């Protein structure tokens, strides 16, 4: 995978973030969420991150993923507040 493809994935938001709940087993309550990157163009997020690392773009991909994760979580939280 070329750096241009990775940048296109980031600029066109061709990836999503999904949230895996983190449970506190003794209380059986959700105590947080882990954000996981998903992209339909690659089999695994590892493929995307390894390619980004190979081309020196891993920091850019990290920042794009973090930004998207925050925006996605905020949108979900805001929507829940309105219900």
N, CA, C and O atoms as CSV, one atom per row, in Angstrom:
chain,resi,resn,atom,element,x,y,z
A,1,UNK,N,N,0.859,-1.178,0.000
A,1,UNK,CA,C,0.000,0.000,0.000
A,1,UNK,C,C,0.901,1.237,0.000
A,1,UNK,O,O,1.855,1.324,0.773
A,2,UNK,N,N,0.586,2.180,-0.871
A,2,UNK,CA,C,1.380,3.396,-1.013
A,2,UNK,C,C,0.922,4.483,-0.041
A,2,UNK,O,O,-0.211,4.465,0.440
A,3,UNK,N,N,1.807,5.416,0.235
A,3,UNK,CA,C,1.490,6.518,1.135
A,3,UNK,C,C,0.324,7.344,0.594
A,3,UNK,O,O,-0.496,7.830,1.373
A,4,UNK,N,N,0.237,7.510,-0.730
A,4,UNK,CA,C,-0.871,8.267,-1.328
A,4,UNK,C,C,-2.215,7.612,-1.007
A,4,UNK,O,O,-3.202,8.306,-0.763
A,5,UNK,N,N,-2.254,6.294,-1.008
A,5,UNK,CA,C,-3.487,5.560,-0.668
A,5,UNK,C,C,-3.847,5.770,0.798
A,5,UNK,O,O,-5.014,5.967,1.135
A,6,UNK,N,N,-2.849,5.728,1.658
A,6,UNK,CA,C,-3.081,5.941,3.089
A,6,UNK,C,C,-3.626,7.350,3.323
A,6,UNK,O,O,-4.574,7.540,4.085
A,7,UNK,N,N,-3.023,8.326,2.664
A,7,UNK,CA,C,-3.494,9.712,2.815
A,7,UNK,C,C,-4.914,9.872,2.276
A,7,UNK,O,O,-5.718,10.610,2.845
A,8,UNK,N,N,-5.215,9.188,1.193
A,8,UNK,CA,C,-6.579,9.245,0.648
A,8,UNK,C,C,-7.579,8.654,1.642
A,8,UNK,O,O,-8.666,9.201,1.829
A,9,UNK,N,N,-7.222,7.561,2.268
A,9,UNK,CA,C,-8.085,6.944,3.282
A,9,UNK,C,C,-8.357,7.945,4.403
A,9,UNK,O,O,-9.482,8.050,4.890
A,10,UNK,N,N,-7.316,8.682,4.810
A,10,UNK,CA,C,-7.471,9.644,5.896
A,10,UNK,C,C,-8.268,10.870,5.459
A,10,UNK,O,O,-9.192,11.284,6.159
A,11,UNK,N,N,-7.928,11.450,4.322
A,11,UNK,CA,C,-8.579,12.697,3.903
A,11,UNK,C,C,-10.026,12.492,3.501
A,11,UNK,O,O,-10.846,13.398,3.650
A,12,UNK,N,N,-10.351,11.311,2.991
A,12,UNK,CA,C,-11.731,11.030,2.592
A,12,UNK,C,C,-12.520,10.303,3.682
A,12,UNK,O,O,-13.661,9.889,3.473
A,13,UNK,N,N,-11.887,10.157,4.854
A,13,UNK,CA,C,-12.516,9.450,5.981
A,13,UNK,C,C,-13.073,8.090,5.562
A,13,UNK,O,O,-14.242,7.783,5.794
A,14,UNK,N,N,-12.218,7.290,4.946
A,14,UNK,CA,C,-12.619,5.960,4.496
A,14,UNK,C,C,-12.439,4.909,5.585
A,14,UNK,O,O,-12.491,3.708,5.320
A,15,UNK,N,N,-12.228,5.371,6.798
A,15,UNK,CA,C,-12.160,4.458,7.931
A,15,UNK,C,C,-13.161,4.928,8.985
A,15,UNK,O,O,-13.628,6.066,8.962
A,16,UNK,N,N,-13.468,4.044,9.883
A,16,UNK,CA,C,-14.375,4.380,10.982
A,16,UNK,C,C,-13.728,3.927,12.286
A,16,UNK,O,O,-12.776,3.146,12.294
A,17,UNK,N,N,-14.260,4.427,13.360
A,17,UNK,CA,C,-13.854,3.973,14.676
A,17,UNK,C,C,-15.064,3.330,15.336
A,17,UNK,O,O,-16.162,3.887,15.329
A,18,UNK,N,N,-14.850,2.171,15.897
A,18,UNK,CA,C,-15.886,1.498,16.670
A,18,UNK,C,C,-15.405,1.449,18.113
A,18,UNK,O,O,-14.206,1.533,18.376
A,19,UNK,N,N,-16.335,1.315,19.040
A,19,UNK,CA,C,-15.988,1.398,20.452
A,19,UNK,C,C,-16.316,0.093,21.166
A,19,UNK,O,O,-17.447,-0.391,21.147
A,20,UNK,N,N,-15.291,-0.452,21.793
A,20,UNK,CA,C,-15.390,-1.685,22.570
A,20,UNK,C,C,-15.494,-1.295,24.035
A,20,UNK,O,O,-14.594,-0.640,24.560
A,21,UNK,N,N,-16.576,-1.685,24.710
A,21,UNK,CA,C,-16.686,-1.325,26.121
A,21,UNK,C,C,-15.628,-2.032,26.971
A,21,UNK,O,O,-15.241,-3.167,26.696
A,22,UNK,N,N,-15.178,-1.338,27.994
A,22,UNK,CA,C,-14.253,-1.903,28.975
A,22,UNK,C,C,-15.042,-2.087,30.267
A,22,UNK,O,O,-15.555,-1.129,30.845
A,23,UNK,N,N,-15.127,-3.332,30.702
A,23,UNK,CA,C,-15.928,-3.664,31.882
A,23,UNK,C,C,-15.063,-3.810,33.127
A,23,UNK,O,O,-13.938,-4.307,33.073
A,24,UNK,N,N,-15.618,-3.366,34.245
A,24,UNK,CA,C,-15.054,-3.646,35.564
A,24,UNK,C,C,-15.812,-4.877,36.053
A,24,UNK,O,O,-16.983,-4.788,36.422
A,25,UNK,N,N,-15.142,-6.015,36.053
A,25,UNK,CA,C,-15.826,-7.279,36.329
A,25,UNK,C,C,-16.498,-7.354,37.703
A,25,UNK,O,O,-17.637,-7.813,37.784
A,26,UNK,N,N,-15.835,-6.919,38.796
A,26,UNK,CA,C,-16.509,-7.028,40.094
A,26,UNK,C,C,-17.853,-6.274,40.151
A,26,UNK,O,O,-18.813,-6.763,40.746
A,27,UNK,N,N,-17.914,-5.091,39.532
A,27,UNK,CA,C,-19.164,-4.323,39.583
A,27,UNK,C,C,-20.048,-4.573,38.369
A,27,UNK,O,O,-21.211,-4.168,38.352
A,28,UNK,N,N,-19.505,-5.235,37.357
A,28,UNK,CA,C,-20.195,-5.508,36.098
A,28,UNK,C,C,-20.704,-4.222,35.441
A,28,UNK,O,O,-21.793,-4.186,34.868
A,29,UNK,N,N,-19.895,-3.179,35.540
A,29,UNK,CA,C,-20.243,-1.893,34.943
A,29,UNK,C,C,-19.207,-1.518,33.885
A,29,UNK,O,O,-18.037,-1.891,33.968
A,30,UNK,N,N,-19.675,-0.770,32.890
A,30,UNK,CA,C,-18.770,-0.237,31.889
A,30,UNK,C,C,-18.020,0.934,32.508
A,30,UNK,O,O,-18.624,1.850,33.065
A,31,UNK,N,N,-16.695,0.893,32.402
A,31,UNK,CA,C,-15.880,1.957,32.990
A,31,UNK,C,C,-15.169,2.798,31.921
A,31,UNK,O,O,-14.505,3.783,32.247
A,32,UNK,N,N,-15.304,2.418,30.675
A,32,UNK,CA,C,-14.676,3.163,29.588
A,32,UNK,C,C,-14.887,2.454,28.272
A,32,UNK,O,O,-15.599,1.453,28.192
A,33,UNK,N,N,-14.256,2.986,27.240
A,33,UNK,CA,C,-14.358,2.404,25.908
A,33,UNK,C,C,-12.990,2.438,25.239
A,33,UNK,O,O,-12.217,3.377,25.428
A,34,UNK,N,N,-12.707,1.427,24.472
A,34,UNK,CA,C,-11.515,1.377,23.648
A,34,UNK,C,C,-11.954,1.675,22.215
A,34,UNK,O,O,-12.903,1.070,21.715
A,35,UNK,N,N,-11.271,2.596,21.563
A,35,UNK,CA,C,-11.597,2.945,20.188
A,35,UNK,C,C,-10.776,2.081,19.241
A,35,UNK,O,O,-9.553,2.007,19.356
A,36,UNK,N,N,-11.456,1.433,18.309
A,36,UNK,CA,C,-10.805,0.543,17.352
A,36,UNK,C,C,-11.026,1.064,15.932
A,36,UNK,O,O,-12.155,1.373,15.549
A,37,UNK,N,N,-9.957,1.159,15.163
A,37,UNK,CA,C,-10.039,1.644,13.786
A,37,UNK,C,C,-10.430,0.501,12.856
A,37,UNK,O,O,-9.909,-0.610,12.962
A,38,UNK,N,N,-11.348,0.788,11.951
A,38,UNK,CA,C,-11.767,-0.187,10.941
A,38,UNK,C,C,-11.775,0.499,9.582
A,38,UNK,O,O,-12.174,1.658,9.463
A,39,UNK,N,N,-11.334,-0.222,8.566
A,39,UNK,CA,C,-11.322,0.306,7.201
A,39,UNK,C,C,-11.705,-0.825,6.249
A,39,UNK,O,O,-11.054,-1.869,6.235
A,40,UNK,N,N,-12.760,-0.625,5.451
A,40,UNK,CA,C,-13.196,-1.693,4.549
A,40,UNK,C,C,-12.204,-1.982,3.415
A,40,UNK,O,O,-12.343,-2.987,2.719
A,41,UNK,N,N,-11.214,-1.118,3.226
A,41,UNK,CA,C,-10.256,-1.314,2.136
A,41,UNK,C,C,-9.100,-2.240,2.505
A,41,UNK,O,O,-8.334,-2.653,1.635
A,42,UNK,N,N,-8.972,-2.566,3.786
A,42,UNK,CA,C,-7.885,-3.452,4.231
A,42,UNK,C,C,-8.454,-4.556,5.113
A,42,UNK,O,O,-9.481,-4.383,5.769
A,43,UNK,N,N,-7.763,-5.697,5.114
A,43,UNK,CA,C,-8.211,-6.837,5.914
A,43,UNK,C,C,-8.150,-6.559,7.404
A,43,UNK,O,O,-9.002,-7.003,8.173
A,44,UNK,N,N,-7.128,-5.816,7.795
A,44,UNK,CA,C,-6.875,-5.592,9.208
A,44,UNK,C,C,-6.288,-4.197,9.397
A,44,UNK,O,O,-5.571,-3.717,8.519
A,45,UNK,N,N,-6.572,-3.535,10.514
A,45,UNK,CA,C,-5.947,-2.245,10.783
A,45,UNK,C,C,-4.421,-2.344,10.817
A,45,UNK,O,O,-3.726,-1.373,10.517
A,46,UNK,N,N,-3.902,-3.520,11.182
A,46,UNK,CA,C,-2.454,-3.710,11.201
A,46,UNK,C,C,-1.837,-3.450,9.831
A,46,UNK,O,O,-0.751,-2.878,9.735
A,47,UNK,N,N,-2.530,-3.870,8.770
A,47,UNK,CA,C,-2.033,-3.652,7.412
A,47,UNK,C,C,-1.865,-2.162,7.153
A,47,UNK,O,O,-0.853,-1.719,6.610
A,48,UNK,N,N,-2.869,-1.404,7.547
A,48,UNK,CA,C,-2.852,0.041,7.344
A,48,UNK,C,C,-1.728,0.705,8.156
A,48,UNK,O,O,-0.995,1.545,7.636
A,49,UNK,N,N,-1.602,0.325,9.418
A,49,UNK,CA,C,-0.576,0.927,10.274
A,49,UNK,C,C,0.838,0.508,9.867
A,49,UNK,O,O,1.763,1.316,9.941
A,50,UNK,N,N,1.015,-0.741,9.441
A,50,UNK,CA,C,2.334,-1.178,8.981
A,50,UNK,C,C,2.741,-0.430,7.711
A,50,UNK,O,O,3.896,-0.030,7.563
A,51,UNK,N,N,1.789,-0.243,6.802
A,51,UNK,CA,C,2.079,0.510,5.576
A,51,UNK,C,C,2.409,1.962,5.908
A,51,UNK,O,O,3.332,2.539,5.333
A,52,UNK,N,N,1.662,2.547,6.826
A,52,UNK,CA,C,1.931,3.934,7.225
A,52,UNK,C,C,3.315,4.045,7.857
A,52,UNK,O,O,4.048,4.997,7.592
A,53,UNK,N,N,3.666,3.087,8.680
A,53,UNK,CA,C,4.978,3.102,9.319
A,53,UNK,C,C,6.089,2.967,8.272
A,53,UNK,O,O,7.116,3.642,8.353
A,54,UNK,N,N,5.875,2.103,7.306
A,54,UNK,CA,C,6.859,1.881,6.243
A,54,UNK,C,C,7.144,3.171,5.470
A,54,UNK,O,O,8.274,3.417,5.047
A,55,UNK,N,N,6.098,3.992,5.291
A,55,UNK,CA,C,6.229,5.208,4.496
A,55,UNK,C,C,6.389,6.469,5.343
A,55,UNK,O,O,6.355,7.582,4.817
A,56,UNK,N,N,6.561,6.296,6.648
A,56,UNK,CA,C,6.774,7.453,7.518
A,56,UNK,C,C,5.509,8.244,7.806
A,56,UNK,O,O,5.582,9.425,8.145
A,57,UNK,N,N,4.353,7.609,7.676
A,57,UNK,CA,C,3.093,8.323,7.889
A,57,UNK,C,C,2.297,7.845,9.089
A,57,UNK,O,O,1.109,8.146,9.202
A,58,UNK,N,N,2.943,7.096,9.998
A,58,UNK,CA,C,2.198,6.521,11.118
A,58,UNK,C,C,1.689,7.601,12.077
A,58,UNK,O,O,0.591,7.474,12.619
A,59,UNK,N,N,2.470,8.654,12.289
A,59,UNK,CA,C,2.022,9.733,13.174
A,59,UNK,C,C,0.777,10.402,12.583
A,59,UNK,O,O,-0.181,10.682,13.303
A,60,UNK,N,N,0.796,10.650,11.300
A,60,UNK,CA,C,-0.348,11.261,10.618
A,60,UNK,C,C,-1.596,10.370,10.721
A,60,UNK,O,O,-2.700,10.860,10.957
A,61,UNK,N,N,-1.403,9.066,10.541
A,61,UNK,CA,C,-2.522,8.127,10.655
A,61,UNK,C,C,-3.030,8.067,12.096
A,61,UNK,O,O,-4.239,8.045,12.326
A,62,UNK,N,N,-2.116,8.041,13.062
A,62,UNK,CA,C,-2.513,8.056,14.475
A,62,UNK,C,C,-3.370,9.279,14.789
A,62,UNK,O,O,-4.439,9.165,15.389
A,63,UNK,N,N,-2.885,10.448,14.374
A,63,UNK,CA,C,-3.600,11.687,14.675
A,63,UNK,C,C,-4.964,11.725,13.982
A,63,UNK,O,O,-5.939,12.200,14.562
A,64,UNK,N,N,-5.036,11.237,12.772
A,64,UNK,CA,C,-6.304,11.197,12.051
A,64,UNK,C,C,-7.287,10.248,12.738
A,64,UNK,O,O,-8.471,10.557,12.877
A,65,UNK,N,N,-6.785,9.100,13.162
A,65,UNK,CA,C,-7.626,8.120,13.855
A,65,UNK,C,C,-8.107,8.658,15.204
A,65,UNK,O,O,-9.272,8.490,15.563
A,66,UNK,N,N,-7.218,9.298,15.942
A,66,UNK,CA,C,-7.589,9.866,17.244
A,66,UNK,C,C,-8.636,10.962,17.073
A,66,UNK,O,O,-9.623,11.005,17.809
A,67,UNK,N,N,-8.420,11.839,16.107
A,67,UNK,CA,C,-9.369,12.922,15.845
A,67,UNK,C,C,-10.733,12.369,15.461
A,67,UNK,O,O,-11.759,12.825,15.967
A,68,UNK,N,N,-10.744,11.381,14.563
A,68,UNK,CA,C,-12.002,10.777,14.139
A,68,UNK,C,C,-12.696,10.077,15.305
A,68,UNK,O,O,-13.920,10.131,15.433
A,69,UNK,N,N,-11.918,9.429,16.141
A,69,UNK,CA,C,-12.469,8.733,17.296
A,69,UNK,C,C,-13.155,9.709,18.253
A,69,UNK,O,O,-14.259,9.449,18.733
A,70,UNK,N,N,-12.493,10.824,18.523
A,70,UNK,CA,C,-13.070,11.838,19.416
A,70,UNK,C,C,-14.352,12.408,18.816
A,70,UNK,O,O,-15.352,12.551,19.519
A,71,UNK,N,N,-14.332,12.731,17.537
A,71,UNK,CA,C,-15.514,13.285,16.873
A,71,UNK,C,C,-16.671,12.284,16.875
A,71,UNK,O,O,-17.819,12.651,17.125
A,72,UNK,N,N,-16.357,11.022,16.595
A,72,UNK,CA,C,-17.395,9.982,16.577
A,72,UNK,C,C,-18.004,9.791,17.956
A,72,UNK,O,O,-19.225,9.718,18.100
A,73,UNK,N,N,-17.147,9.709,18.971
A,73,UNK,CA,C,-17.650,9.513,20.334
A,73,UNK,C,C,-18.463,10.714,20.789
A,73,UNK,O,O,-19.509,10.550,21.417
A,74,UNK,N,N,-17.998,11.916,20.482
A,74,UNK,CA,C,-18.725,13.131,20.858
A,74,UNK,C,C,-20.091,13.168,20.185
A,74,UNK,O,O,-21.086,13.502,20.828
A,75,UNK,N,N,-20.151,12.830,18.901
A,75,UNK,CA,C,-21.436,12.810,18.177
A,75,UNK,C,C,-22.406,11.816,18.810
A,75,UNK,O,O,-23.593,12.103,18.965
A,76,UNK,N,N,-21.883,10.642,19.175
A,76,UNK,CA,C,-22.718,9.635,19.826
A,76,UNK,C,C,-23.215,10.140,21.176
A,76,UNK,O,O,-24.399,10.019,21.492
A,77,UNK,N,N,-22.313,10.704,21.967
A,77,UNK,CA,C,-22.672,11.222,23.294
A,77,UNK,C,C,-23.699,12.341,23.176
A,77,UNK,O,O,-24.673,12.371,23.928
A,78,UNK,N,N,-23.489,13.258,22.241
A,78,UNK,CA,C,-24.409,14.372,22.046
A,78,UNK,C,C,-25.791,13.858,21.632
A,78,UNK,O,O,-26.811,14.349,22.116
A,79,UNK,N,N,-25.816,12.876,20.741
A,79,UNK,CA,C,-27.085,12.288,20.292
A,79,UNK,C,C,-27.818,11.638,21.463
A,79,UNK,O,O,-29.035,11.772,21.585
A,80,UNK,N,N,-27.083,10.938,22.321
A,80,UNK,CA,C,-27.686,10.285,23.493
A,80,UNK,C,C,-28.264,11.315,24.471
A,80,UNK,O,O,-29.286,11.061,25.109
A,81,UNK,N,N,-27.608,12.476,24.589
A,81,UNK,CA,C,-28.085,13.534,25.478
A,81,UNK,C,C,-29.421,14.100,25.012
A,81,UNK,O,O,-30.224,14.554,25.827
A,82,UNK,N,N,-29.657,14.075,23.706
A,82,UNK,CA,C,-30.889,14.638,23.133
A,82,UNK,C,C,-32.053,13.657,23.196
A,82,UNK,O,O,-33.199,14.057,22.992
A,83,UNK,N,N,-31.790,12.401,23.471
A,83,UNK,CA,C,-32.886,11.413,23.500
A,83,UNK,C,C,-33.674,11.473,24.772
A,83,UNK,O,O,-34.623,10.710,24.947
